[in-house]
Each structure stands twice: as C-alpha cells, then as structure tokens.
Amino acid sequence: MLGANVGTCATALAASLGANADAKRVAVAHIVFKLLGVVGIFPFIGPFTDWVAATARDPGRQIANATPSSTSA
C-alpha cells in the first residue's frame, strides 16, 4: 500500500515534464506530500502488525480484521 502511494508520484512527475513552472511545483508538492505520509505512518507498521497478529491465528482472518469495514450505518 505504501509503495502504491509513492508510485502514483511517477505519473504526476511525468505529466509535469513538458509543463510550466506551476505544474512542476504541484508535482513536487505531490511527491513531498506522499513521501511525508509514508514516513509518518512507517513507525506504526510494526505495532499494527503485532496487534493484527494477536487478533486471530488464521492469516485470512487477520487480513479481514486489519481491513476497514466498507459497510455504512
């Protein structure tokens, strides 16, 4: 998930190559924002995986427990 988040930066950067300075600034801001998001969440990955592993023995159930619910009230 984190790699996909950063990977979207490549398309923004490629789109800005032939563009004006404002478009390049937006692309760089996009990259910085995505990288800061990844760096900000990175310290919580270990504790989160430990917590998810403690919720069930079955890996499928662990994935289900770690995935946010898509149902609405």
PDB file of N, CA, C, O and CB in Angstrom:
ATOM      1  N   MET A   1       0.822  -1.179   0.000  1.00  0.00           N
ATOM      2  CA  MET A   1       0.000   0.000   0.000  1.00  0.00           C
ATOM      3  C   MET A   1       0.874   1.254   0.000  1.00  0.00           C
ATOM      4  O   MET A   1       0.591   2.213  -0.717  1.00  0.00           O
ATOM      5  CB  MET A   1      -0.939  -0.008   1.201  1.00  0.00           C
ATOM      6  N   LEU A   2       1.910   1.242   0.788  1.00  0.00           N
ATOM      7  CA  LEU A   2       2.784   2.417   0.834  1.00  0.00           C
ATOM      8  C   LEU A   2       3.514   2.606  -0.490  1.00  0.00           C
ATOM      9  O   LEU A   2       3.684   3.736  -0.947  1.00  0.00           O
ATOM     10  CB  LEU A   2       3.799   2.289   1.980  1.00  0.00           C
ATOM     11  N   GLY A   3       3.938   1.528  -1.100  1.00  0.00           N
ATOM     12  CA  GLY A   3       4.609   1.610  -2.391  1.00  0.00           C
ATOM     13  C   GLY A   3       3.682   2.132  -3.473  1.00  0.00           C
ATOM     14  O   GLY A   3       4.106   2.903  -4.334  1.00  0.00           O
ATOM     15  N   ALA A   4       2.436   1.726  -3.438  1.00  0.00           N
ATOM     16  CA  ALA A   4       1.463   2.232  -4.410  1.00  0.00           C
ATOM     17  C   ALA A   4       1.214   3.714  -4.193  1.00  0.00           C
ATOM     18  O   ALA A   4       1.026   4.471  -5.145  1.00  0.00           O
ATOM     19  CB  ALA A   4       0.142   1.454  -4.312  1.00  0.00           C
ATOM     20  N   ASN A   5       1.216   4.113  -2.946  1.00  0.00           N
ATOM     21  CA  ASN A   5       1.029   5.522  -2.615  1.00  0.00           C
ATOM     22  C   ASN A   5       2.150   6.372  -3.202  1.00  0.00           C
ATOM     23  O   ASN A   5       1.894   7.427  -3.782  1.00  0.00           O
ATOM     24  CB  ASN A   5       0.961   5.710  -1.096  1.00  0.00           C
ATOM     25  N   VAL A   6       3.373   5.924  -3.054  1.00  0.00           N
ATOM     26  CA  VAL A   6       4.520   6.654  -3.598  1.00  0.00           C
ATOM     27  C   VAL A   6       4.586   6.471  -5.114  1.00  0.00           C
ATOM     28  O   VAL A   6       5.021   7.376  -5.825  1.00  0.00           O
ATOM     29  CB  VAL A   6       5.838   6.176  -2.937  1.00  0.00           C
ATOM     30  N   GLY A   7       4.164   5.322  -5.609  1.00  0.00           N
ATOM     31  CA  GLY A   7       4.221   5.050  -7.034  1.00  0.00           C
ATOM     32  C   GLY A   7       3.372   5.988  -7.872  1.00  0.00           C
ATOM     33  O   GLY A   7       3.693   6.237  -9.034  1.00  0.00           O
ATOM     34  N   THR A   8       2.296   6.511  -7.305  1.00  0.00           N
ATOM     35  CA  THR A   8       1.466   7.453  -8.042  1.00  0.00           C
ATOM     36  C   THR A   8       2.213   8.751  -8.335  1.00  0.00           C
ATOM     37  O   THR A   8       1.797   9.524  -9.198  1.00  0.00           O
ATOM     38  CB  THR A   8       0.195   7.749  -7.265  1.00  0.00           C
ATOM     39  N   CYS A   9       3.292   8.991  -7.635  1.00  0.00           N
ATOM     40  CA  CYS A   9       4.084  10.199  -7.865  1.00  0.00           C
ATOM     41  C   CYS A   9       4.743  10.180  -9.235  1.00  0.00           C
ATOM     42  O   CYS A   9       4.976  11.238  -9.820  1.00  0.00           O
ATOM     43  CB  CYS A   9       5.144  10.351  -6.782  1.00  0.00           C
ATOM     44  N   ALA A  10       5.044   9.010  -9.750  1.00  0.00           N
ATOM     45  CA  ALA A  10       5.702   8.916 -11.052  1.00  0.00           C
ATOM     46  C   ALA A  10       4.821   9.484 -12.158  1.00  0.00           C
ATOM     47  O   ALA A  10       5.322  10.151 -13.063  1.00  0.00           O
ATOM     48  CB  ALA A  10       6.061   7.463 -11.363  1.00  0.00           C
ATOM     49  N   THR A  11       3.534   9.231 -12.097  1.00  0.00           N
ATOM     50  CA  THR A  11       2.648   9.756 -13.127  1.00  0.00           C
ATOM     51  C   THR A  11       2.534  11.274 -13.037  1.00  0.00           C
ATOM     52  O   THR A  11       2.500  11.959 -14.060  1.00  0.00           O
ATOM     53  CB  THR A  11       1.270   9.120 -13.012  1.00  0.00           C
ATOM     54  N   ALA A  12       2.474  11.795 -11.824  1.00  0.00           N
ATOM     55  CA  ALA A  12       2.410  13.248 -11.660  1.00  0.00           C
ATOM     56  C   ALA A  12       3.696  13.898 -12.146  1.00  0.00           C
ATOM     57  O   ALA A  12       3.666  14.947 -12.789  1.00  0.00           O
ATOM     58  CB  ALA A  12       2.151  13.617 -10.190  1.00  0.00           C
ATOM     59  N   LEU A  13       4.802  13.282 -11.843  1.00  0.00           N
ATOM     60  CA  LEU A  13       6.090  13.825 -12.285  1.00  0.00           C
ATOM     61  C   LEU A  13       6.210  13.754 -13.804  1.00  0.00           C
ATOM     62  O   LEU A  13       6.662  14.714 -14.428  1.00  0.00           O
ATOM     63  CB  LEU A  13       7.256  13.062 -11.623  1.00  0.00           C
ATOM     64  N   ALA A  14       5.820  12.654 -14.399  1.00  0.00           N
ATOM     65  CA  ALA A  14       5.890  12.510 -15.855  1.00  0.00           C
ATOM     66  C   ALA A  14       4.965  13.505 -16.549  1.00  0.00           C
ATOM     67  O   ALA A  14       5.312  14.043 -17.601  1.00  0.00           O
ATOM     68  CB  ALA A  14       5.528  11.078 -16.269  1.00  0.00           C
ATOM     69  N   ALA A  15       3.807  13.749 -15.978  1.00  0.00           N
ATOM     70  CA  ALA A  15       2.864  14.686 -16.580  1.00  0.00           C
ATOM     71  C   ALA A  15       3.380  16.116 -16.528  1.00  0.00           C
ATOM     72  O   ALA A  15       3.006  16.943 -17.359  1.00  0.00           O
ATOM     73  CB  ALA A  15       1.519  14.597 -15.881  1.00  0.00           C
ATOM     74  N   SER A  16       4.227  16.407 -15.569  1.00  0.00           N
ATOM     75  CA  SER A  16       4.713  17.778 -15.418  1.00  0.00           C
ATOM     76  C   SER A  16       5.970  18.068 -16.232  1.00  0.00           C
ATOM     77  O   SER A  16       6.429  19.210 -16.252  1.00  0.00           O
ATOM     78  CB  SER A  16       4.985  18.058 -13.971  1.00  0.00           C
ATOM     79  N   LEU A  17       6.529  17.087 -16.889  1.00  0.00           N
ATOM     80  CA  LEU A  17       7.795  17.294 -17.597  1.00  0.00           C
ATOM     81  C   LEU A  17       7.719  18.370 -18.668  1.00  0.00           C
ATOM     82  O   LEU A  17       8.630  19.191 -18.769  1.00  0.00           O
ATOM     83  CB  LEU A  17       8.242  16.009 -18.222  1.00  0.00           C
ATOM     84  N   GLY A  18       6.684  18.390 -19.453  1.00  0.00           N
ATOM     85  CA  GLY A  18       6.581  19.387 -20.508  1.00  0.00           C
ATOM     86  C   GLY A  18       5.734  20.581 -20.129  1.00  0.00           C
ATOM     87  O   GLY A  18       5.346  21.369 -20.992  1.00  0.00           O
ATOM     88  N   ALA A  19       5.447  20.723 -18.859  1.00  0.00           N
ATOM     89  CA  ALA A  19       4.518  21.752 -18.404  1.00  0.00           C
ATOM     90  C   ALA A  19       5.259  22.982 -17.870  1.00  0.00           C
ATOM     91  O   ALA A  19       6.488  23.029 -17.828  1.00  0.00           O
ATOM     92  CB  ALA A  19       3.597  21.186 -17.325  1.00  0.00           C
ATOM     93  N   ASN A  20       4.472  23.956 -17.471  1.00  0.00           N
ATOM     94  CA  ASN A  20       5.048  25.193 -16.946  1.00  0.00           C
ATOM     95  C   ASN A  20       5.527  25.014 -15.504  1.00  0.00           C
ATOM     96  O   ASN A  20       5.396  23.937 -14.923  1.00  0.00           O
ATOM     97  CB  ASN A  20       4.021  26.330 -17.022  1.00  0.00           C
ATOM     98  N   ALA A  21       6.077  26.072 -14.945  1.00  0.00           N
ATOM     99  CA  ALA A  21       6.669  26.013 -13.605  1.00  0.00           C
ATOM    100  C   ALA A  21       5.634  25.691 -12.527  1.00  0.00           C
ATOM    101  O   ALA A  21       5.940  24.984 -11.567  1.00  0.00           O
ATOM    102  CB  ALA A  21       7.350  27.334 -13.281  1.00  0.00           C
ATOM    103  N   ASP A  22       4.423  26.202 -12.679  1.00  0.00           N
ATOM    104  CA  ASP A  22       3.385  25.914 -11.683  1.00  0.00           C
ATOM    105  C   ASP A  22       3.042  24.424 -11.643  1.00  0.00           C
ATOM    106  O   ASP A  22       2.859  23.853 -10.568  1.00  0.00           O
ATOM    107  CB  ASP A  22       2.123  26.731 -11.983  1.00  0.00           C
ATOM    108  N   ALA A  23       2.958  23.808 -12.799  1.00  0.00           N
ATOM    109  CA  ALA A  23       2.663  22.378 -12.852  1.00  0.00           C
ATOM    110  C   ALA A  23       3.789  21.568 -12.226  1.00  0.00           C
ATOM    111  O   ALA A  23       3.536  20.567 -11.556  1.00  0.00           O
ATOM    112  CB  ALA A  23       2.432  21.930 -14.298  1.00  0.00           C
ATOM    113  N   LYS A  24       5.018  21.988 -12.437  1.00  0.00           N
ATOM    114  CA  LYS A  24       6.153  21.290 -11.828  1.00  0.00           C
ATOM    115  C   LYS A  24       6.142  21.443 -10.312  1.00  0.00           C
ATOM    116  O   LYS A  24       6.470  20.508  -9.581  1.00  0.00           O
ATOM    117  CB  LYS A  24       7.474  21.818 -12.399  1.00  0.00           C
ATOM    118  N   ARG A  25       5.763  22.628  -9.849  1.00  0.00           N
ATOM    119  CA  ARG A  25       5.664  22.836  -8.395  1.00  0.00           C
ATOM    120  C   ARG A  25       4.591  21.948  -7.786  1.00  0.00           C
ATOM    121  O   ARG A  25       4.779  21.388  -6.706  1.00  0.00           O
ATOM    122  CB  ARG A  25       5.361  24.310  -8.079  1.00  0.00           C
ATOM    123  N   VAL A  26       3.475  21.820  -8.476  1.00  0.00           N
ATOM    124  CA  VAL A  26       2.400  20.952  -7.985  1.00  0.00           C
ATOM    125  C   VAL A  26       2.874  19.501  -7.935  1.00  0.00           C
ATOM    126  O   VAL A  26       2.578  18.785  -6.979  1.00  0.00           O
ATOM    127  CB  VAL A  26       1.143  21.078  -8.882  1.00  0.00           C
ATOM    128  N   ALA A  27       3.598  19.070  -8.947  1.00  0.00           N
ATOM    129  CA  ALA A  27       4.098  17.689  -8.972  1.00  0.00           C
ATOM    130  C   ALA A  27       5.077  17.447  -7.826  1.00  0.00           C
ATOM    131  O   ALA A  27       5.026  16.403  -7.176  1.00  0.00           O
ATOM    132  CB  ALA A  27       4.779  17.385 -10.323  1.00  0.00           C
ATOM    133  N   VAL A  28       5.955  18.393  -7.580  1.00  0.00           N
ATOM    134  CA  VAL A  28       6.912  18.249  -6.482  1.00  0.00           C
ATOM    135  C   VAL A  28       6.177  18.257  -5.142  1.00  0.00           C
ATOM    136  O   VAL A  28       6.518  17.484  -4.247  1.00  0.00           O
ATOM    137  CB  VAL A  28       7.970  19.381  -6.525  1.00  0.00           C
ATOM    138  N   ALA A  29       5.174  19.119  -4.998  1.00  0.00           N
ATOM    139  CA  ALA A  29       4.390  19.141  -3.760  1.00  0.00           C
ATOM    140  C   ALA A  29       3.670  17.809  -3.562  1.00  0.00           C
ATOM    141  O   ALA A  29       3.562  17.318  -2.439  1.00  0.00           O
ATOM    142  CB  ALA A  29       3.370  20.302  -3.783  1.00  0.00           C
ATOM    143  N   HIS A  30       3.184  17.231  -4.646  1.00  0.00           N
ATOM    144  CA  HIS A  30       2.520  15.930  -4.577  1.00  0.00           C
ATOM    145  C   HIS A  30       3.490  14.861  -4.076  1.00  0.00           C
ATOM    146  O   HIS A  30       3.141  14.051  -3.217  1.00  0.00           O
ATOM    147  CB  HIS A  30       1.955  15.536  -5.958  1.00  0.00           C
ATOM    148  N   ILE A  31       4.691  14.865  -4.610  1.00  0.00           N
ATOM    149  CA  ILE A  31       5.709  13.898  -4.193  1.00  0.00           C
ATOM    150  C   ILE A  31       6.051  14.082  -2.720  1.00  0.00           C
ATOM    151  O   ILE A  31       6.110  13.109  -1.968  1.00  0.00           O
ATOM    152  CB  ILE A  31       6.978  14.040  -5.055  1.00  0.00           C
ATOM    153  N   VAL A  32       6.276  15.319  -2.307  1.00  0.00           N
ATOM    154  CA  VAL A  32       6.628  15.600  -0.906  1.00  0.00           C
ATOM    155  C   VAL A  32       5.499  15.174   0.019  1.00  0.00           C
ATOM    156  O   VAL A  32       5.750  14.567   1.060  1.00  0.00           O
ATOM    157  CB  VAL A  32       6.938  17.101  -0.707  1.00  0.00           C
ATOM    158  N   PHE A  33       4.256  15.483  -0.348  1.00  0.00           N
ATOM    159  CA  PHE A  33       3.109  15.124   0.479  1.00  0.00           C
ATOM    160  C   PHE A  33       3.000  13.613   0.631  1.00  0.00           C
ATOM    161  O   PHE A  33       2.778  13.117   1.736  1.00  0.00           O
ATOM    162  CB  PHE A  33       1.819  15.688  -0.123  1.00  0.00           C
ATOM    163  N   LYS A  34       3.154  12.878  -0.464  1.00  0.00           N
ATOM    164  CA  LYS A  34       3.058  11.418  -0.404  1.00  0.00           C
ATOM    165  C   LYS A  34       4.205  10.807   0.405  1.00  0.00           C
ATOM    166  O   LYS A  34       3.992   9.888   1.195  1.00  0.00           O
ATOM    167  CB  LYS A  34       3.051  10.835  -1.817  1.00  0.00           C
ATOM    168  N   LEU A  35       5.412  11.318   0.203  1.00  0.00           N
ATOM    169  CA  LEU A  35       6.554  10.791   0.959  1.00  0.00           C
ATOM    170  C   LEU A  35       6.422  11.077   2.450  1.00  0.00           C
ATOM    171  O   LEU A  35       6.752  10.222   3.273  1.00  0.00           O
ATOM    172  CB  LEU A  35       7.858  11.387   0.433  1.00  0.00           C
ATOM    173  N   LEU A  36       5.948  12.258   2.807  1.00  0.00           N
ATOM    174  CA  LEU A  36       5.739  12.572   4.225  1.00  0.00           C
ATOM    175  C   LEU A  36       4.672  11.668   4.834  1.00  0.00           C
ATOM    176  O   LEU A  36       4.773  11.273   5.995  1.00  0.00           O
ATOM    177  CB  LEU A  36       5.339  14.046   4.395  1.00  0.00           C
ATOM    178  N   GLY A  37       3.657  11.345   4.052  1.00  0.00           N
ATOM    179  CA  GLY A  37       2.624  10.425   4.536  1.00  0.00           C
ATOM    180  C   GLY A  37       3.189   9.045   4.819  1.00  0.00           C
ATOM    181  O   GLY A  37       2.855   8.430   5.832  1.00  0.00           O
ATOM    182  N   VAL A  38       4.039   8.557   3.932  1.00  0.00           N
ATOM    183  CA  VAL A  38       4.663   7.248   4.128  1.00  0.00           C
ATOM    184  C   VAL A  38       5.595   7.278   5.334  1.00  0.00           C
ATOM    185  O   VAL A  38       5.563   6.375   6.170  1.00  0.00           O
ATOM    186  CB  VAL A  38       5.438   6.820   2.865  1.00  0.00           C
ATOM    187  N   VAL A  39       6.415   8.307   5.424  1.00  0.00           N
ATOM    188  CA  VAL A  39       7.342   8.421   6.556  1.00  0.00           C
ATOM    189  C   VAL A  39       6.571   8.551   7.867  1.00  0.00           C
ATOM    190  O   VAL A  39       6.997   8.027   8.896  1.00  0.00           O
ATOM    191  CB  VAL A  39       8.283   9.633   6.369  1.00  0.00           C
ATOM    192  N   GLY A  40       5.440   9.247   7.827  1.00  0.00           N
ATOM    193  CA  GLY A  40       4.640   9.430   9.046  1.00  0.00           C
ATOM    194  C   GLY A  40       3.988   8.156   9.535  1.00  0.00           C
ATOM    195  O   GLY A  40       3.830   7.971  10.742  1.00  0.00           O
ATOM    196  N   ILE A  41       3.606   7.273   8.626  1.00  0.00           N
ATOM    197  CA  ILE A  41       2.926   6.039   9.022  1.00  0.00           C
ATOM    198  C   ILE A  41       3.902   4.903   9.315  1.00  0.00           C
ATOM    199  O   ILE A  41       3.563   3.954  10.022  1.00  0.00           O
ATOM    200  CB  ILE A  41       1.959   5.610   7.936  1.00  0.00           C
ATOM    201  N   PHE A  42       5.098   5.001   8.777  1.00  0.00           N
ATOM    202  CA  PHE A  42       6.081   3.918   8.896  1.00  0.00           C
ATOM    203  C   PHE A  42       6.342   3.460  10.338  1.00  0.00           C
ATOM    204  O   PHE A  42       6.424   2.252  10.563  1.00  0.00           O
ATOM    205  CB  PHE A  42       7.376   4.359   8.282  1.00  0.00           C
ATOM    206  N   PRO A  43       6.478   4.354  11.324  1.00  0.00           N
ATOM    207  CA  PRO A  43       6.736   3.882  12.697  1.00  0.00           C
ATOM    208  C   PRO A  43       5.605   3.041  13.302  1.00  0.00           C
ATOM    209  O   PRO A  43       5.821   2.318  14.274  1.00  0.00           O
ATOM    210  CB  PRO A  43       6.987   5.065  13.587  1.00  0.00           C
ATOM    211  N   PHE A  44       4.411   3.135  12.731  1.00  0.00           N
ATOM    212  CA  PHE A  44       3.267   2.414  13.287  1.00  0.00           C
ATOM    213  C   PHE A  44       3.048   1.041  12.657  1.00  0.00           C
ATOM    214  O   PHE A  44       2.172   0.296  13.096  1.00  0.00           O
ATOM    215  CB  PHE A  44       2.026   3.238  13.121  1.00  0.00           C
ATOM    216  N   ILE A  45       3.824   0.698  11.641  1.00  0.00           N
ATOM    217  CA  ILE A  45       3.615  -0.571  10.943  1.00  0.00           C
ATOM    218  C   ILE A  45       3.907  -1.760  11.859  1.00  0.00           C
ATOM    219  O   ILE A  45       3.123  -2.708  11.905  1.00  0.00           O
ATOM    220  CB  ILE A  45       4.501  -0.642   9.690  1.00  0.00           C
ATOM    221  N   GLY A  46       5.007  -1.722  12.579  1.00  0.00           N
ATOM    222  CA  GLY A  46       5.363  -2.822  13.482  1.00  0.00           C
ATOM    223  C   GLY A  46       4.315  -3.071  14.551  1.00  0.00           C
ATOM    224  O   GLY A  46       3.836  -4.197  14.685  1.00  0.00           O
ATOM    225  N   PRO A  47       3.941  -2.038  15.326  1.00  0.00           N
ATOM    226  CA  PRO A  47       2.898  -2.250  16.338  1.00  0.00           C
ATOM    227  C   PRO A  47       1.555  -2.680  15.741  1.00  0.00           C
ATOM    228  O   PRO A  47       0.831  -3.469  16.347  1.00  0.00           O
ATOM    229  CB  PRO A  47       2.705  -0.984  17.139  1.00  0.00           C
ATOM    230  N   PHE A  48       1.226  -2.168  14.569  1.00  0.00           N
ATOM    231  CA  PHE A  48      -0.033  -2.551  13.934  1.00  0.00           C
ATOM    232  C   PHE A  48      -0.020  -4.023  13.534  1.00  0.00           C
ATOM    233  O   PHE A  48      -1.002  -4.731  13.760  1.00  0.00           O
ATOM    234  CB  PHE A  48      -0.301  -1.675  12.707  1.00  0.00           C
ATOM    235  N   THR A  49       1.072  -4.491  12.945  1.00  0.00           N
ATOM    236  CA  THR A  49       1.141  -5.899  12.553  1.00  0.00           C
ATOM    237  C   THR A  49       1.126  -6.814  13.773  1.00  0.00           C
ATOM    238  O   THR A  49       0.537  -7.894  13.738  1.00  0.00           O
ATOM    239  CB  THR A  49       2.398  -6.159  11.718  1.00  0.00           C
ATOM    240  N   ASP A  50       1.775  -6.381  14.851  1.00  0.00           N
ATOM    241  CA  ASP A  50       1.731  -7.170  16.089  1.00  0.00           C
ATOM    242  C   ASP A  50       0.307  -7.271  16.623  1.00  0.00           C
ATOM    243  O   ASP A  50      -0.134  -8.338  17.051  1.00  0.00           O
ATOM    244  CB  ASP A  50       2.649  -6.551  17.155  1.00  0.00           C
ATOM    245  N   TRP A  51      -0.398  -6.159  16.593  1.00  0.00           N
ATOM    246  CA  TRP A  51      -1.771  -6.139  17.078  1.00  0.00           C
ATOM    247  C   TRP A  51      -2.671  -7.025  16.212  1.00  0.00           C
ATOM    248  O   TRP A  51      -3.483  -7.790  16.734  1.00  0.00           O
ATOM    249  CB  TRP A  51      -2.305  -4.700  17.103  1.00  0.00           C
ATOM    250  N   VAL A  52      -2.525  -6.918  14.892  1.00  0.00           N
ATOM    251  CA  VAL A  52      -3.340  -7.727  13.982  1.00  0.00           C
ATOM    252  C   VAL A  52      -3.032  -9.213  14.168  1.00  0.00           C
ATOM    253  O   VAL A  52      -3.944 -10.039  14.149  1.00  0.00           O
ATOM    254  CB  VAL A  52      -3.092  -7.307  12.512  1.00  0.00           C
ATOM    255  N   ALA A  53      -1.762  -9.558  14.347  1.00  0.00           N
ATOM    256  CA  ALA A  53      -1.385 -10.959  14.553  1.00  0.00           C
ATOM    257  C   ALA A  53      -2.006 -11.516  15.829  1.00  0.00           C
ATOM    258  O   ALA A  53      -2.275 -12.715  15.916  1.00  0.00           O
ATOM    259  CB  ALA A  53       0.140 -11.099  14.610  1.00  0.00           C
ATOM    260  N   ALA A  54      -2.233 -10.663  16.811  1.00  0.00           N
ATOM    261  CA  ALA A  54      -2.814 -11.114  18.078  1.00  0.00           C
ATOM    262  C   ALA A  54      -4.329 -11.293  17.997  1.00  0.00           C
ATOM    263  O   ALA A  54      -4.928 -11.865  18.907  1.00  0.00           O
ATOM    264  CB  ALA A  54      -2.478 -10.128  19.181  1.00  0.00           C
ATOM    265  N   THR A  55      -4.954 -10.815  16.928  1.00  0.00           N
ATOM    266  CA  THR A  55      -6.417 -10.887  16.848  1.00  0.00           C
ATOM    267  C   THR A  55      -6.931 -12.252  16.418  1.00  0.00           C
ATOM    268  O   THR A  55      -8.067 -12.607  16.730  1.00  0.00           O
ATOM    269  CB  THR A  55      -6.925  -9.847  15.893  1.00  0.00           C
ATOM    270  N   ALA A  56      -6.109 -13.032  15.701  1.00  0.00           N
ATOM    271  CA  ALA A  56      -6.556 -14.345  15.222  1.00  0.00           C
ATOM    272  C   ALA A  56      -5.351 -15.162  14.795  1.00  0.00           C
ATOM    273  O   ALA A  56      -4.272 -14.617  14.561  1.00  0.00           O
ATOM    274  CB  ALA A  56      -7.562 -14.201  14.045  1.00  0.00           C
ATOM    275  N   ARG A  57      -5.540 -16.472  14.694  1.00  0.00           N
ATOM    276  CA  ARG A  57      -4.447 -17.352  14.240  1.00  0.00           C
ATOM    277  C   ARG A  57      -4.441 -17.477  12.719  1.00  0.00           C
ATOM    278  O   ARG A  57      -3.378 -17.582  12.106  1.00  0.00           O
ATOM    279  CB  ARG A  57      -4.577 -18.750  14.881  1.00  0.00           C
ATOM    280  N   ASP A  58      -5.619 -17.466  12.114  1.00  0.00           N
ATOM    281  CA  ASP A  58      -5.761 -17.655  10.669  1.00  0.00           C
ATOM    282  C   ASP A  58      -5.356 -16.369   9.932  1.00  0.00           C
ATOM    283  O   ASP A  58      -5.897 -15.301  10.219  1.00  0.00           O
ATOM    284  CB  ASP A  58      -7.224 -18.055  10.309  1.00  0.00           C
ATOM    285  N   PRO A  59      -4.406 -16.462   8.983  1.00  0.00           N
ATOM    286  CA  PRO A  59      -3.976 -15.267   8.242  1.00  0.00           C
ATOM    287  C   PRO A  59      -5.116 -14.575   7.493  1.00  0.00           C
ATOM    288  O   PRO A  59      -5.139 -13.348   7.394  1.00  0.00           O
ATOM    289  CB  PRO A  59      -2.893 -15.641   7.259  1.00  0.00           C
ATOM    290  N   GLY A  60      -6.054 -15.351   6.969  1.00  0.00           N
ATOM    291  CA  GLY A  60      -7.199 -14.745   6.292  1.00  0.00           C
ATOM    292  C   GLY A  60      -8.035 -13.898   7.223  1.00  0.00           C
ATOM    293  O   GLY A  60      -8.504 -12.821   6.855  1.00  0.00           O
ATOM    294  N   ARG A  61      -8.217 -14.396   8.438  1.00  0.00           N
ATOM    295  CA  ARG A  61      -8.978 -13.645   9.433  1.00  0.00           C
ATOM    296  C   ARG A  61      -8.214 -12.396   9.863  1.00  0.00           C
ATOM    297  O   ARG A  61      -8.813 -11.349  10.107  1.00  0.00           O
ATOM    298  CB  ARG A  61      -9.287 -14.527  10.654  1.00  0.00           C
ATOM    299  N   GLN A  62      -6.889 -12.512   9.956  1.00  0.00           N
ATOM    300  CA  GLN A  62      -6.068 -11.352  10.304  1.00  0.00           C
ATOM    301  C   GLN A  62      -6.216 -10.248   9.258  1.00  0.00           C
ATOM    302  O   GLN A  62      -6.325  -9.071   9.602  1.00  0.00           O
ATOM    303  CB  GLN A  62      -4.591 -11.761  10.438  1.00  0.00           C
ATOM    304  N   ILE A  63      -6.218 -10.633   7.985  1.00  0.00           N
ATOM    305  CA  ILE A  63      -6.402  -9.650   6.915  1.00  0.00           C
ATOM    306  C   ILE A  63      -7.771  -8.998   7.032  1.00  0.00           C
ATOM    307  O   ILE A  63      -7.904  -7.783   6.890  1.00  0.00           O
ATOM    308  CB  ILE A  63      -6.240 -10.309   5.531  1.00  0.00           C
ATOM    309  N   ALA A  64      -8.782  -9.810   7.291  1.00  0.00           N
ATOM    310  CA  ALA A  64     -10.129  -9.259   7.456  1.00  0.00           C
ATOM    311  C   ALA A  64     -10.192  -8.312   8.644  1.00  0.00           C
ATOM    312  O   ALA A  64     -10.854  -7.276   8.578  1.00  0.00           O
ATOM    313  CB  ALA A  64     -11.150 -10.385   7.632  1.00  0.00           C
ATOM    314  N   ASN A  65      -9.511  -8.656   9.722  1.00  0.00           N
ATOM    315  CA  ASN A  65      -9.507  -7.792  10.905  1.00  0.00           C
ATOM    316  C   ASN A  65      -8.763  -6.480  10.646  1.00  0.00           C
ATOM    317  O   ASN A  65      -9.109  -5.450  11.226  1.00  0.00           O
ATOM    318  CB  ASN A  65      -8.874  -8.524  12.089  1.00  0.00           C
ATOM    319  N   ALA A  66      -7.753  -6.508   9.790  1.00  0.00           N
ATOM    320  CA  ALA A  66      -6.948  -5.321   9.528  1.00  0.00           C
ATOM    321  C   ALA A  66      -7.588  -4.407   8.481  1.00  0.00           C
ATOM    322  O   ALA A  66      -7.201  -3.246   8.349  1.00  0.00           O
ATOM    323  CB  ALA A  66      -5.559  -5.729   9.073  1.00  0.00           C
ATOM    324  N   THR A  67      -8.566  -4.931   7.738  1.00  0.00           N
ATOM    325  CA  THR A  67      -9.178  -4.161   6.662  1.00  0.00           C
ATOM    326  C   THR A  67     -10.350  -3.375   7.217  1.00  0.00           C
ATOM    327  O   THR A  67     -11.183  -3.927   7.937  1.00  0.00           O
ATOM    328  CB  THR A  67      -9.635  -5.084   5.505  1.00  0.00           C
ATOM    329  N   PRO A  68     -10.425  -2.081   6.889  1.00  0.00           N
ATOM    330  CA  PRO A  68     -11.555  -1.288   7.386  1.00  0.00           C
ATOM    331  C   PRO A  68     -12.865  -1.793   6.813  1.00  0.00           C
ATOM    332  O   PRO A  68     -12.918  -2.279   5.683  1.00  0.00           O
ATOM    333  CB  PRO A  68     -11.370   0.194   7.039  1.00  0.00           C
ATOM    334  N   SER A  69     -13.894  -1.677   7.583  1.00  0.00           N
ATOM    335  CA  SER A  69     -15.220  -2.108   7.141  1.00  0.00           C
ATOM    336  C   SER A  69     -15.739  -1.153   6.076  1.00  0.00           C
ATOM    337  O   SER A  69     -15.570   0.061   6.185  1.00  0.00           O
ATOM    338  CB  SER A  69     -16.206  -2.181   8.333  1.00  0.00           C
ATOM    339  N   SER A  70     -16.368  -1.703   5.053  1.00  0.00           N
ATOM    340  CA  SER A  70     -16.925  -0.867   3.990  1.00  0.00           C
ATOM    341  C   SER A  70     -18.425  -0.690   4.122  1.00  0.00           C
ATOM    342  O   SER A  70     -19.063  -0.107   3.245  1.00  0.00           O
ATOM    343  CB  SER A  70     -16.605  -1.460   2.643  1.00  0.00           C
ATOM    344  N   THR A  71     -18.994  -1.190   5.213  1.00  0.00           N
ATOM    345  CA  THR A  71     -20.430  -1.034   5.411  1.00  0.00           C
ATOM    346  C   THR A  71     -20.711   0.313   6.045  1.00  0.00           C
ATOM    347  O   THR A  71     -19.917   0.830   6.832  1.00  0.00           O
ATOM    348  CB  THR A  71     -20.996  -2.173   6.282  1.00  0.00           C
ATOM    349  N   SER A  72     -21.842   0.861   5.691  1.00  0.00           N
ATOM    350  CA  SER A  72     -22.230   2.146   6.282  1.00  0.00           C
ATOM    351  C   SER A  72     -23.475   1.945   7.119  1.00  0.00           C
ATOM    352  O   SER A  72     -24.281   1.050   6.865  1.00  0.00           O
ATOM    353  CB  SER A  72     -22.472   3.224   5.188  1.00  0.00           C
ATOM    354  N   ALA A  73     -23.615   2.788   8.114  1.00  0.00           N
ATOM    355  CA  ALA A  73     -24.733   2.648   9.038  1.00  0.00           C
ATOM    356  C   ALA A  73     -25.974   3.293   8.508  1.00  0.00           C
ATOM    357  O   ALA A  73     -27.013   3.266   9.167  1.00  0.00           O
ATOM    358  CB  ALA A  73     -24.393   3.234  10.371  1.00  0.00           C
TER     359      ALA A  73
END
